[in-house]
């Protein structure tokens, strides 16, 4: 046949990559809400604790 083993492996790898990418995007959108909430919480925590470090002991 005209198709060798490397070509088949490459095609399967591309298909697998697309499938994995689809799952990652789906999970990202599903977790976007909680990620934003956690991100804001961490940001607020860093700002509150960062003031003490930057200002130093008073």
mmCIF file as Biopython writes it, N, C-alpha, C and O atoms, coordinates in Angstrom:
data_model
#
loop_
_atom_site.group_PDB
_atom_site.id
_atom_site.type_symbol
_atom_site.label_atom_id
_atom_site.label_alt_id
_atom_site.label_comp_id
_atom_site.label_asym_id
_atom_site.label_entity_id
_atom_site.label_seq_id
_atom_site.pdbx_PDB_ins_code
_atom_site.Cartn_x
_atom_site.Cartn_y
_atom_site.Cartn_z
_atom_site.occupancy
_atom_site.B_iso_or_equiv
_atom_site.auth_seq_id
_atom_site.auth_asym_id
_atom_site.pdbx_PDB_model_num
ATOM 1   N N  . UNK A ? 1  ? 0.839   -1.202 0.000  1.0 0.0 1  A 1 
ATOM 2   C CA . UNK A ? 1  ? 0.000   0.000  0.000  1.0 0.0 1  A 1 
ATOM 3   C C  . UNK A ? 1  ? 0.873   1.251  0.000  1.0 0.0 1  A 1 
ATOM 4   O O  . UNK A ? 1  ? 2.065   1.192  0.300  1.0 0.0 1  A 1 
ATOM 5   N N  . UNK A ? 2  ? 0.262   2.380  -0.339 1.0 0.0 2  A 1 
ATOM 6   C CA . UNK A ? 2  ? 1.006   3.633  -0.404 1.0 0.0 2  A 1 
ATOM 7   C C  . UNK A ? 2  ? 1.200   4.266  0.967  1.0 0.0 2  A 1 
ATOM 8   O O  . UNK A ? 2  ? 2.075   5.114  1.145  1.0 0.0 2  A 1 
ATOM 9   N N  . UNK A ? 3  ? 0.387   3.856  1.935  1.0 0.0 3  A 1 
ATOM 10  C CA . UNK A ? 3  ? 0.473   4.461  3.271  1.0 0.0 3  A 1 
ATOM 11  C C  . UNK A ? 3  ? 1.410   3.627  4.132  1.0 0.0 3  A 1 
ATOM 12  O O  . UNK A ? 3  ? 1.199   2.428  4.313  1.0 0.0 3  A 1 
ATOM 13  N N  . UNK A ? 4  ? 2.457   4.275  4.666  1.0 0.0 4  A 1 
ATOM 14  C CA . UNK A ? 4  ? 3.373   3.527  5.531  1.0 0.0 4  A 1 
ATOM 15  C C  . UNK A ? 4  ? 2.974   3.717  6.995  1.0 0.0 4  A 1 
ATOM 16  O O  . UNK A ? 4  ? 2.044   4.459  7.311  1.0 0.0 4  A 1 
ATOM 17  N N  . UNK A ? 5  ? 3.698   3.034  7.875  1.0 0.0 5  A 1 
ATOM 18  C CA . UNK A ? 5  ? 3.323   3.030  9.296  1.0 0.0 5  A 1 
ATOM 19  C C  . UNK A ? 5  ? 3.429   4.424  9.918  1.0 0.0 5  A 1 
ATOM 20  O O  . UNK A ? 5  ? 2.583   4.808  10.726 1.0 0.0 5  A 1 
ATOM 21  N N  . UNK A ? 6  ? 4.464   5.184  9.544  1.0 0.0 6  A 1 
ATOM 22  C CA . UNK A ? 6  ? 4.657   6.512  10.125 1.0 0.0 6  A 1 
ATOM 23  C C  . UNK A ? 6  ? 3.486   7.434  9.824  1.0 0.0 6  A 1 
ATOM 24  O O  . UNK A ? 6  ? 3.067   8.211  10.683 1.0 0.0 6  A 1 
ATOM 25  N N  . UNK A ? 7  ? 2.951   7.351  8.598  1.0 0.0 7  A 1 
ATOM 26  C CA . UNK A ? 7  ? 1.819   8.200  8.227  1.0 0.0 7  A 1 
ATOM 27  C C  . UNK A ? 7  ? 0.610   7.873  9.092  1.0 0.0 7  A 1 
ATOM 28  O O  . UNK A ? 7  ? -0.086  8.777  9.554  1.0 0.0 7  A 1 
ATOM 29  N N  . UNK A ? 8  ? 0.356   6.586  9.313  1.0 0.0 8  A 1 
ATOM 30  C CA . UNK A ? 8  ? -0.780  6.168  10.141 1.0 0.0 8  A 1 
ATOM 31  C C  . UNK A ? 8  ? -0.596  6.670  11.570 1.0 0.0 8  A 1 
ATOM 32  O O  . UNK A ? 8  ? -1.534  7.187  12.176 1.0 0.0 8  A 1 
ATOM 33  N N  . UNK A ? 9  ? 0.608   6.518  12.104 1.0 0.0 9  A 1 
ATOM 34  C CA . UNK A ? 9  ? 0.893   6.972  13.469 1.0 0.0 9  A 1 
ATOM 35  C C  . UNK A ? 9  ? 0.683   8.480  13.571 1.0 0.0 9  A 1 
ATOM 36  O O  . UNK A ? 9  ? 0.111   8.965  14.548 1.0 0.0 9  A 1 
ATOM 37  N N  . UNK A ? 10 ? 1.148   9.225  12.560 1.0 0.0 10 A 1 
ATOM 38  C CA . UNK A ? 10 ? 0.992   10.677 12.559 1.0 0.0 10 A 1 
ATOM 39  C C  . UNK A ? 10 ? -0.476  11.065 12.556 1.0 0.0 10 A 1 
ATOM 40  O O  . UNK A ? 10 ? -0.892  11.940 13.315 1.0 0.0 10 A 1 
ATOM 41  N N  . UNK A ? 11 ? -1.270  10.414 11.698 1.0 0.0 11 A 1 
ATOM 42  C CA . UNK A ? 11 ? -2.702  10.718 11.617 1.0 0.0 11 A 1 
ATOM 43  C C  . UNK A ? 11 ? -3.386  10.415 12.950 1.0 0.0 11 A 1 
ATOM 44  O O  . UNK A ? 11 ? -4.200  11.206 13.426 1.0 0.0 11 A 1 
ATOM 45  N N  . UNK A ? 12 ? -3.057  9.270  13.550 1.0 0.0 12 A 1 
ATOM 46  C CA . UNK A ? 12 ? -3.649  8.912  14.842 1.0 0.0 12 A 1 
ATOM 47  C C  . UNK A ? 12 ? -3.243  9.913  15.924 1.0 0.0 12 A 1 
ATOM 48  O O  . UNK A ? 12 ? -4.052  10.268 16.782 1.0 0.0 12 A 1 
ATOM 49  N N  . UNK A ? 13 ? -1.990  10.364 15.881 1.0 0.0 13 A 1 
ATOM 50  C CA . UNK A ? 13 ? -1.515  11.329 16.869 1.0 0.0 13 A 1 
ATOM 51  C C  . UNK A ? 13 ? -2.266  12.650 16.735 1.0 0.0 13 A 1 
ATOM 52  O O  . UNK A ? 13 ? -2.633  13.264 17.736 1.0 0.0 13 A 1 
ATOM 53  N N  . UNK A ? 14 ? -2.494  13.088 15.487 1.0 0.0 14 A 1 
ATOM 54  C CA . UNK A ? 14 ? -3.218  14.343 15.250 1.0 0.0 14 A 1 
ATOM 55  C C  . UNK A ? 14 ? -4.653  14.218 15.755 1.0 0.0 14 A 1 
ATOM 56  O O  . UNK A ? 14 ? -5.158  15.112 16.434 1.0 0.0 14 A 1 
ATOM 57  N N  . UNK A ? 15 ? -5.313  13.098 15.419 1.0 0.0 15 A 1 
ATOM 58  C CA . UNK A ? 15 ? -6.692  12.884 15.870 1.0 0.0 15 A 1 
ATOM 59  C C  . UNK A ? 15 ? -6.743  12.846 17.398 1.0 0.0 15 A 1 
ATOM 60  O O  . UNK A ? 15 ? -7.619  13.455 18.011 1.0 0.0 15 A 1 
ATOM 61  N N  . UNK A ? 16 ? -5.802  12.129 18.005 1.0 0.0 16 A 1 
ATOM 62  C CA . UNK A ? 16 ? -5.748  12.053 19.464 1.0 0.0 16 A 1 
ATOM 63  C C  . UNK A ? 16 ? -5.538  13.425 20.084 1.0 0.0 16 A 1 
ATOM 64  O O  . UNK A ? 16 ? -6.159  13.757 21.094 1.0 0.0 16 A 1 
ATOM 65  N N  . UNK A ? 17 ? -4.663  14.222 19.481 1.0 0.0 17 A 1 
ATOM 66  C CA . UNK A ? 17 ? -4.409  15.572 19.979 1.0 0.0 17 A 1 
ATOM 67  C C  . UNK A ? 17 ? -5.651  16.439 19.920 1.0 0.0 17 A 1 
ATOM 68  O O  . UNK A ? 17 ? -5.930  17.196 20.850 1.0 0.0 17 A 1 
ATOM 69  N N  . UNK A ? 18 ? -6.405  16.330 18.817 1.0 0.0 18 A 1 
ATOM 70  C CA . UNK A ? 18 ? -7.638  17.114 18.667 1.0 0.0 18 A 1 
ATOM 71  C C  . UNK A ? 18 ? -8.660  16.692 19.720 1.0 0.0 18 A 1 
ATOM 72  O O  . UNK A ? 18 ? -9.332  17.535 20.315 1.0 0.0 18 A 1 
ATOM 73  N N  . UNK A ? 19 ? -8.774  15.374 19.949 1.0 0.0 19 A 1 
ATOM 74  C CA . UNK A ? 19 ? -9.721  14.869 20.953 1.0 0.0 19 A 1 
ATOM 75  C C  . UNK A ? 19 ? -9.344  15.375 22.345 1.0 0.0 19 A 1 
ATOM 76  O O  . UNK A ? 19 ? -10.199 15.852 23.091 1.0 0.0 19 A 1 
ATOM 77  N N  . UNK A ? 20 ? -8.057  15.266 22.689 1.0 0.0 20 A 1 
ATOM 78  C CA . UNK A ? 20 ? -7.590  15.729 24.001 1.0 0.0 20 A 1 
ATOM 79  C C  . UNK A ? 20 ? -7.821  17.227 24.144 1.0 0.0 20 A 1 
ATOM 80  O O  . UNK A ? 20 ? -8.274  17.692 25.190 1.0 0.0 20 A 1 
ATOM 81  N N  . UNK A ? 21 ? -7.509  17.987 23.088 1.0 0.0 21 A 1 
ATOM 82  C CA . UNK A ? 21 ? -7.708  19.432 23.120 1.0 0.0 21 A 1 
ATOM 83  C C  . UNK A ? 21 ? -9.180  19.761 23.344 1.0 0.0 21 A 1 
ATOM 84  O O  . UNK A ? 21 ? -9.507  20.679 24.096 1.0 0.0 21 A 1 
ATOM 85  N N  . UNK A ? 22 ? -10.065 19.014 22.693 1.0 0.0 22 A 1 
ATOM 86  C CA . UNK A ? 22 ? -11.505 19.220 22.882 1.0 0.0 22 A 1 
ATOM 87  C C  . UNK A ? 22 ? -11.914 18.987 24.328 1.0 0.0 22 A 1 
ATOM 88  O O  . UNK A ? 22 ? -12.684 19.768 24.888 1.0 0.0 22 A 1 
ATOM 89  N N  . UNK A ? 23 ? -11.404 17.916 24.938 1.0 0.0 23 A 1 
ATOM 90  C CA . UNK A ? 23 ? -11.720 17.633 26.342 1.0 0.0 23 A 1 
ATOM 91  C C  . UNK A ? 23 ? -11.184 18.734 27.251 1.0 0.0 23 A 1 
ATOM 92  O O  . UNK A ? 23 ? -11.867 19.161 28.182 1.0 0.0 23 A 1 
ATOM 93  N N  . UNK A ? 24 ? -9.957  19.196 26.979 1.0 0.0 24 A 1 
ATOM 94  C CA . UNK A ? 24 ? -9.351  20.249 27.807 1.0 0.0 24 A 1 
ATOM 95  C C  . UNK A ? 24 ? -10.183 21.523 27.726 1.0 0.0 24 A 1 
ATOM 96  O O  . UNK A ? 24 ? -10.450 22.161 28.744 1.0 0.0 24 A 1 
ATOM 97  N N  . UNK A ? 25 ? -10.597 21.897 26.495 1.0 0.0 25 A 1 
ATOM 98  C CA . UNK A ? 25 ? -11.412 23.102 26.332 1.0 0.0 25 A 1 
ATOM 99  C C  . UNK A ? 25 ? -12.744 22.950 27.055 1.0 0.0 25 A 1 
ATOM 100 O O  . UNK A ? 25 ? -13.215 23.885 27.702 1.0 0.0 25 A 1 
ATOM 101 N N  . UNK A ? 26 ? -13.354 21.764 26.943 1.0 0.0 26 A 1 
ATOM 102 C CA . UNK A ? 26 ? -14.645 21.532 27.597 1.0 0.0 26 A 1 
ATOM 103 C C  . UNK A ? 26 ? -14.493 21.640 29.107 1.0 0.0 26 A 1 
ATOM 104 O O  . UNK A ? 26 ? -15.326 22.260 29.769 1.0 0.0 26 A 1 
ATOM 105 N N  . UNK A ? 27 ? -13.432 21.041 29.665 1.0 0.0 27 A 1 
ATOM 106 C CA . UNK A ? 27 ? -13.187 21.111 31.107 1.0 0.0 27 A 1 
ATOM 107 C C  . UNK A ? 27 ? -12.905 22.546 31.537 1.0 0.0 27 A 1 
ATOM 108 O O  . UNK A ? 27 ? -13.363 22.986 32.592 1.0 0.0 27 A 1 
ATOM 109 N N  . UNK A ? 28 ? -12.144 23.280 30.708 1.0 0.0 28 A 1 
ATOM 110 C CA . UNK A ? 28 ? -11.815 24.666 31.033 1.0 0.0 28 A 1 
ATOM 111 C C  . UNK A ? 28 ? -13.076 25.500 31.142 1.0 0.0 28 A 1 
ATOM 112 O O  . UNK A ? 28 ? -13.233 26.271 32.089 1.0 0.0 28 A 1 
ATOM 113 N N  . UNK A ? 29 ? -13.997 25.348 30.160 1.0 0.0 29 A 1 
ATOM 114 C CA . UNK A ? 29 ? -15.237 26.123 30.193 1.0 0.0 29 A 1 
ATOM 115 C C  . UNK A ? 29 ? -16.110 25.687 31.367 1.0 0.0 29 A 1 
ATOM 116 O O  . UNK A ? 29 ? -16.787 26.517 31.974 1.0 0.0 29 A 1 
ATOM 117 N N  . UNK A ? 30 ? -16.102 24.390 31.695 1.0 0.0 30 A 1 
ATOM 118 C CA . UNK A ? 30 ? -16.907 23.888 32.810 1.0 0.0 30 A 1 
ATOM 119 C C  . UNK A ? 30 ? -16.376 24.427 34.142 1.0 0.0 30 A 1 
ATOM 120 O O  . UNK A ? 30 ? -17.149 24.689 35.064 1.0 0.0 30 A 1 
ATOM 121 N N  . UNK A ? 31 ? -15.050 24.591 34.234 1.0 0.0 31 A 1 
ATOM 122 C CA . UNK A ? 31 ? -14.426 25.021 35.490 1.0 0.0 31 A 1 
ATOM 123 C C  . UNK A ? 31 ? -14.132 26.515 35.521 1.0 0.0 31 A 1 
ATOM 124 O O  . UNK A ? 31 ? -13.539 27.011 36.479 1.0 0.0 31 A 1 
ATOM 125 N N  . UNK A ? 32 ? -14.549 27.245 34.465 1.0 0.0 32 A 1 
ATOM 126 C CA . UNK A ? 32 ? -14.191 28.660 34.353 1.0 0.0 32 A 1 
ATOM 127 C C  . UNK A ? 32 ? -14.716 29.458 35.546 1.0 0.0 32 A 1 
ATOM 128 O O  . UNK A ? 32 ? -13.993 30.285 36.101 1.0 0.0 32 A 1 
ATOM 129 N N  . UNK A ? 33 ? -15.970 29.218 35.946 1.0 0.0 33 A 1 
ATOM 130 C CA . UNK A ? 33 ? -16.561 29.934 37.084 1.0 0.0 33 A 1 
ATOM 131 C C  . UNK A ? 33 ? -15.745 29.753 38.348 1.0 0.0 33 A 1 
ATOM 132 O O  . UNK A ? 33 ? -15.275 30.735 38.921 1.0 0.0 33 A 1 
ATOM 133 N N  . UNK A ? 34 ? -15.564 28.503 38.801 1.0 0.0 34 A 1 
ATOM 134 C CA . UNK A ? 34 ? -14.764 28.260 40.011 1.0 0.0 34 A 1 
ATOM 135 C C  . UNK A ? 34 ? -13.339 28.795 39.903 1.0 0.0 34 A 1 
ATOM 136 O O  . UNK A ? 34 ? -12.790 29.296 40.885 1.0 0.0 34 A 1 
ATOM 137 N N  . UNK A ? 35 ? -12.729 28.691 38.703 1.0 0.0 35 A 1 
ATOM 138 C CA . UNK A ? 35 ? -11.354 29.177 38.531 1.0 0.0 35 A 1 
ATOM 139 C C  . UNK A ? 35 ? -11.295 30.686 38.756 1.0 0.0 35 A 1 
ATOM 140 O O  . UNK A ? 35 ? -10.369 31.185 39.397 1.0 0.0 35 A 1 
ATOM 141 N N  . UNK A ? 36 ? -12.297 31.421 38.222 1.0 0.0 36 A 1 
ATOM 142 C CA . UNK A ? 36 ? -12.330 32.878 38.396 1.0 0.0 36 A 1 
ATOM 143 C C  . UNK A ? 36 ? -12.496 33.217 39.876 1.0 0.0 36 A 1 
ATOM 144 O O  . UNK A ? 36 ? -11.816 34.105 40.390 1.0 0.0 36 A 1 
ATOM 145 N N  . UNK A ? 37 ? -13.401 32.510 40.564 1.0 0.0 37 A 1 
ATOM 146 C CA . UNK A ? 37 ? -13.637 32.761 41.995 1.0 0.0 37 A 1 
ATOM 147 C C  . UNK A ? 37 ? -12.366 32.492 42.797 1.0 0.0 37 A 1 
ATOM 148 O O  . UNK A ? 37 ? -11.977 33.300 43.641 1.0 0.0 37 A 1 
ATOM 149 N N  . UNK A ? 38 ? -11.717 31.348 42.532 1.0 0.0 38 A 1 
ATOM 150 C CA . UNK A ? 38 ? -10.480 31.001 43.244 1.0 0.0 38 A 1 
ATOM 151 C C  . UNK A ? 38 ? -9.391  32.032 42.936 1.0 0.0 38 A 1 
ATOM 152 O O  . UNK A ? 38 ? -8.657  32.458 43.828 1.0 0.0 38 A 1 
ATOM 153 N N  . UNK A ? 39 ? -9.295  32.430 41.651 1.0 0.0 39 A 1 
ATOM 154 C CA . UNK A ? 39 ? -8.302  33.425 41.247 1.0 0.0 39 A 1 
ATOM 155 C C  . UNK A ? 39 ? -8.487  34.743 41.978 1.0 0.0 39 A 1 
ATOM 156 O O  . UNK A ? 39 ? -7.519  35.342 42.447 1.0 0.0 39 A 1 
ATOM 157 N N  . UNK A ? 40 ? -9.746  35.198 42.075 1.0 0.0 40 A 1 
ATOM 158 C CA . UNK A ? 40 ? -10.028 36.446 42.789 1.0 0.0 40 A 1 
ATOM 159 C C  . UNK A ? 40 ? -9.672  36.306 44.264 1.0 0.0 40 A 1 
ATOM 160 O O  . UNK A ? 40 ? -9.106  37.223 44.858 1.0 0.0 40 A 1 
ATOM 161 N N  . UNK A ? 41 ? -10.002 35.157 44.857 1.0 0.0 41 A 1 
ATOM 162 C CA . UNK A ? 41 ? -9.676  34.916 46.264 1.0 0.0 41 A 1 
ATOM 163 C C  . UNK A ? 41 ? -8.175  34.967 46.506 1.0 0.0 41 A 1 
ATOM 164 O O  . UNK A ? 41 ? -7.718  35.584 47.468 1.0 0.0 41 A 1 
ATOM 165 N N  . UNK A ? 42 ? -7.409  34.320 45.637 1.0 0.0 42 A 1 
ATOM 166 C CA . UNK A ? 42 ? -5.949  34.325 45.762 1.0 0.0 42 A 1 
ATOM 167 C C  . UNK A ? 42 ? -5.407  35.735 45.591 1.0 0.0 42 A 1 
ATOM 168 O O  . UNK A ? 42 ? -4.513  36.157 46.324 1.0 0.0 42 A 1 
ATOM 169 N N  . UNK A ? 43 ? -5.957  36.469 44.614 1.0 0.0 43 A 1 
ATOM 170 C CA . UNK A ? 43 ? -5.509  37.838 44.352 1.0 0.0 43 A 1 
ATOM 171 C C  . UNK A ? 43 ? -5.746  38.721 45.579 1.0 0.0 43 A 1 
ATOM 172 O O  . UNK A ? 43 ? -4.861  39.471 45.990 1.0 0.0 43 A 1 
ATOM 173 N N  . UNK A ? 44 ? -6.947  38.628 46.161 1.0 0.0 44 A 1 
ATOM 174 C CA . UNK A ? 44 ? -7.264  39.420 47.354 1.0 0.0 44 A 1 
ATOM 175 C C  . UNK A ? 44 ? -6.328  39.037 48.501 1.0 0.0 44 A 1 
ATOM 176 O O  . UNK A ? 44 ? -5.827  39.903 49.219 1.0 0.0 44 A 1 
ATOM 177 N N  . UNK A ? 45 ? -6.095  37.722 48.667 1.0 0.0 45 A 1 
ATOM 178 C CA . UNK A ? 45 ? -5.207  37.247 49.735 1.0 0.0 45 A 1 
ATOM 179 C C  . UNK A ? 45 ? -3.798  37.808 49.555 1.0 0.0 45 A 1 
ATOM 180 O O  . UNK A ? 45 ? -3.174  38.258 50.516 1.0 0.0 45 A 1 
ATOM 181 N N  . UNK A ? 46 ? -3.294  37.779 48.300 1.0 0.0 46 A 1 
ATOM 182 C CA . UNK A ? 46 ? -1.947  38.281 48.031 1.0 0.0 46 A 1 
ATOM 183 C C  . UNK A ? 46 ? -1.866  39.778 48.297 1.0 0.0 46 A 1 
ATOM 184 O O  . UNK A ? 46 ? -0.865  40.264 48.823 1.0 0.0 46 A 1 
ATOM 185 N N  . UNK A ? 47 ? -2.921  40.511 47.934 1.0 0.0 47 A 1 
ATOM 186 C CA . UNK A ? 47 ? -2.926  41.960 48.173 1.0 0.0 47 A 1 
ATOM 187 C C  . UNK A ? 47 ? -2.911  42.238 49.674 1.0 0.0 47 A 1 
ATOM 188 O O  . UNK A ? 47 ? -2.153  43.086 50.144 1.0 0.0 47 A 1 
ATOM 189 N N  . UNK A ? 48 ? -3.748  41.525 50.423 1.0 0.0 48 A 1 
ATOM 190 C CA . UNK A ? 48 ? -3.834  41.758 51.871 1.0 0.0 48 A 1 
ATOM 191 C C  . UNK A ? 48 ? -2.537  41.374 52.572 1.0 0.0 48 A 1 
ATOM 192 O O  . UNK A ? 48 ? -2.068  42.112 53.439 1.0 0.0 48 A 1 
ATOM 193 N N  . UNK A ? 49 ? -1.948  40.232 52.214 1.0 0.0 49 A 1 
ATOM 194 C CA . UNK A ? 49 ? -0.706  39.806 52.865 1.0 0.0 49 A 1 
ATOM 195 C C  . UNK A ? 49 ? 0.488   40.564 52.292 1.0 0.0 49 A 1 
ATOM 196 O O  . UNK A ? 49 ? 1.490   40.754 52.981 1.0 0.0 49 A 1 
ATOM 197 N N  . UNK A ? 50 ? 0.387   40.994 51.043 1.0 0.0 50 A 1 
ATOM 198 C CA . UNK A ? 50 ? 1.488   41.706 50.394 1.0 0.0 50 A 1 
ATOM 199 C C  . UNK A ? 50 ? 1.734   43.061 51.027 1.0 0.0 50 A 1 
ATOM 200 O O  . UNK A ? 50 ? 2.873   43.523 51.087 1.0 0.0 50 A 1 
ATOM 201 N N  . UNK A ? 51 ? 0.652   43.715 51.510 1.0 0.0 51 A 1 
ATOM 202 C CA . UNK A ? 51 ? 0.813   45.030 52.132 1.0 0.0 51 A 1 
ATOM 203 C C  . UNK A ? 51 ? 1.723   44.936 53.350 1.0 0.0 51 A 1 
ATOM 204 O O  . UNK A ? 51 ? 2.559   45.814 53.564 1.0 0.0 51 A 1 
ATOM 205 N N  . UNK A ? 52 ? 1.575   43.889 54.148 1.0 0.0 52 A 1 
ATOM 206 C CA . UNK A ? 52 ? 2.399   43.726 55.349 1.0 0.0 52 A 1 
ATOM 207 C C  . UNK A ? 52 ? 3.861   43.543 54.975 1.0 0.0 52 A 1 
ATOM 208 O O  . UNK A ? 52 ? 4.753   44.104 55.612 1.0 0.0 52 A 1 
ATOM 209 N N  . UNK A ? 53 ? 4.102   42.736 53.915 1.0 0.0 53 A 1 
ATOM 210 C CA . UNK A ? 53 ? 5.481   42.465 53.518 1.0 0.0 53 A 1 
ATOM 211 C C  . UNK A ? 53 ? 6.141   43.720 52.947 1.0 0.0 53 A 1 
ATOM 212 O O  . UNK A ? 53 ? 7.293   44.025 53.253 1.0 0.0 53 A 1 
ATOM 213 N N  . UNK A ? 54 ? 5.382   44.448 52.101 1.0 0.0 54 A 1 
ATOM 214 C CA . UNK A ? 54 ? 5.957   45.634 51.457 1.0 0.0 54 A 1 
ATOM 215 C C  . UNK A ? 54 ? 6.177   46.739 52.496 1.0 0.0 54 A 1 
ATOM 216 O O  . UNK A ? 54 ? 7.230   47.377 52.515 1.0 0.0 54 A 1 
ATOM 217 N N  . UNK A ? 55 ? 5.168   46.962 53.369 1.0 0.0 55 A 1 
ATOM 218 C CA . UNK A ? 55 ? 5.260   48.032 54.361 1.0 0.0 55 A 1 
ATOM 219 C C  . UNK A ? 55 ? 6.250   47.697 55.463 1.0 0.0 55 A 1 
ATOM 220 O O  . UNK A ? 55 ? 6.842   48.592 56.066 1.0 0.0 55 A 1 
ATOM 221 N N  . UNK A ? 56 ? 6.430   46.418 55.723 1.0 0.0 56 A 1 
ATOM 222 C CA . UNK A ? 56 ? 7.332   46.011 56.795 1.0 0.0 56 A 1 
ATOM 223 C C  . UNK A ? 56 ? 6.650   46.168 58.145 1.0 0.0 56 A 1 
ATOM 224 O O  . UNK A ? 56 ? 5.548   46.711 58.219 1.0 0.0 56 A 1 
ATOM 225 N N  . UNK A ? 57 ? 7.287   45.702 59.215 1.0 0.0 57 A 1 
ATOM 226 C CA . UNK A ? 57 ? 6.693   45.833 60.558 1.0 0.0 57 A 1 
ATOM 227 C C  . UNK A ? 57 ? 6.626   47.284 60.982 1.0 0.0 57 A 1 
ATOM 228 O O  . UNK A ? 57 ? 7.547   48.059 60.724 1.0 0.0 57 A 1 
ATOM 229 N N  . UNK A ? 58 ? 5.528   47.651 61.636 1.0 0.0 58 A 1 
ATOM 230 C CA . UNK A ? 58 ? 5.375   49.062 62.047 1.0 0.0 58 A 1 
ATOM 231 C C  . UNK A ? 58 ? 5.515   49.179 63.554 1.0 0.0 58 A 1 
ATOM 232 O O  . UNK A ? 58 ? 5.419   50.279 64.099 1.0 0.0 58 A 1 
#
